[in-house]
């Protein structure tokens, strides 16, 4: 799966691929730089809904986009973050710069036996 880029006003939404490794990070960096060169972008939202793996290049990608936006508070958001990705963001320190929205836990059928 390739990353998907959408703009809504001054917000750039990036749907990240299943594996956020060096080649994917480089592709996302180039494309987001191209978009930011044409359109004024105030915020970036990273959608981790499909992402199962992220290495240090993914962390570097996020930090680079933060720097490109002028290192303002509230300019970056991560949504649909799984427990694994949340832990990576927290341990790397990137969560200090991101507003993180976790994935909703699956609804459990309480009190019912199947």
C-alpha positions as CSV (number, residue, x, y, z in Angstrom):
1,X,0.0,0.0,0.0
2,X,1.2,3.5,-0.9
3,X,0.8,6.5,1.4
4,X,-2.2,8.7,0.5
5,X,-2.0,12.5,0.7
6,X,-5.1,14.7,1.1
7,X,-5.4,18.4,1.9
8,X,-8.3,19.9,3.7
9,X,-7.8,23.7,3.9
10,X,-4.4,24.2,5.5
11,X,-4.2,20.6,6.9
12,X,-2.3,17.8,5.2
13,X,-3.6,14.4,6.0
14,X,-1.1,11.5,5.4
15,X,-2.4,8.0,5.5
16,X,0.7,6.0,6.3
17,X,1.5,2.5,4.8
18,X,1.6,-0.8,6.6
19,X,5.4,-0.6,6.9
20,X,6.9,2.8,7.7
21,X,10.5,2.0,6.8
22,X,13.3,4.0,5.1
23,X,12.0,3.8,1.5
24,X,8.4,4.7,2.6
25,X,9.7,7.5,4.8
26,X,11.7,9.0,1.9
27,X,8.7,8.8,-0.4
28,X,6.5,10.5,2.2
29,X,9.1,13.2,2.9
30,X,9.6,14.1,-0.8
31,X,5.8,14.2,-1.5
32,X,5.0,16.2,1.6
33,X,7.8,18.7,0.8
34,X,6.3,19.0,-2.7
35,X,2.8,19.6,-1.4
36,X,4.1,22.1,1.2
37,X,6.0,24.0,-1.5
38,X,2.7,24.5,-3.5
39,X,0.1,24.9,-0.7
40,X,0.3,26.7,2.7
41,X,0.1,23.9,5.3
42,X,-0.5,24.7,8.9
43,X,-1.0,21.2,10.4
44,X,-0.2,17.7,9.4
45,X,-2.2,14.7,10.5
46,X,-0.5,11.3,10.3
47,X,-3.1,8.4,10.1
48,X,-1.5,5.2,11.6
49,X,-4.6,3.1,11.0
50,X,-2.9,0.6,8.7
51,X,0.6,0.9,10.1
52,X,2.0,-2.3,11.8
53,X,5.7,-1.5,11.7
54,X,7.7,1.6,12.1
55,X,11.5,2.0,12.4
56,X,13.7,4.9,13.3
57,X,13.3,6.4,9.8
58,X,9.6,6.9,10.6
59,X,10.5,8.8,13.8
60,X,12.9,10.9,11.7
61,X,10.1,11.6,9.2
62,X,7.9,12.9,11.9
63,X,10.6,15.0,13.4
64,X,11.5,16.4,10.0
65,X,7.9,17.4,9.3
66,X,7.7,19.1,12.7
67,X,10.8,21.1,11.8
68,X,9.4,21.9,8.3
69,X,6.3,23.3,10.0
70,X,8.3,25.7,12.1
71,X,8.3,23.6,15.3
72,X,5.0,25.2,16.6
73,X,2.9,23.5,19.2
74,X,-0.3,21.9,18.0
75,X,0.9,21.7,14.4
76,X,1.0,17.9,14.3
77,X,-1.4,15.1,15.1
78,X,-1.4,11.3,15.0
79,X,-4.6,9.4,14.7
80,X,-5.6,5.7,14.8
81,X,-2.5,4.9,16.8
82,X,-2.1,1.3,18.0
83,X,-0.5,0.4,21.3
84,X,2.7,-0.6,19.6
85,X,3.0,2.7,17.6
86,X,2.1,4.7,20.7
87,X,4.9,3.1,22.7
88,X,7.4,3.8,19.9
89,X,6.3,7.5,19.8
90,X,6.5,7.8,23.6
91,X,9.9,6.1,23.9
92,X,11.4,8.1,21.1
93,X,10.1,11.4,22.6
94,X,8.1,12.3,19.5
95,X,4.9,12.2,21.5
96,X,5.8,15.5,23.1
97,X,5.3,17.2,19.7
98,X,2.2,15.2,18.5
99,X,-1.4,15.2,19.7
100,X,-2.0,11.4,19.8
101,X,-5.4,9.8,19.3
102,X,-5.4,6.1,20.2
103,X,-7.4,3.4,18.3
104,X,-10.6,2.7,20.1
105,X,-10.5,-0.8,21.8
106,X,-12.8,-3.4,20.2
107,X,-16.2,-3.5,21.9
108,X,-16.4,-6.5,24.1
109,X,-19.6,-8.4,24.8
110,X,-19.9,-8.3,28.5
111,X,-21.9,-10.8,30.4
112,X,-22.6,-13.0,27.3
113,X,-21.2,-16.4,26.6
114,X,-21.0,-17.5,23.1
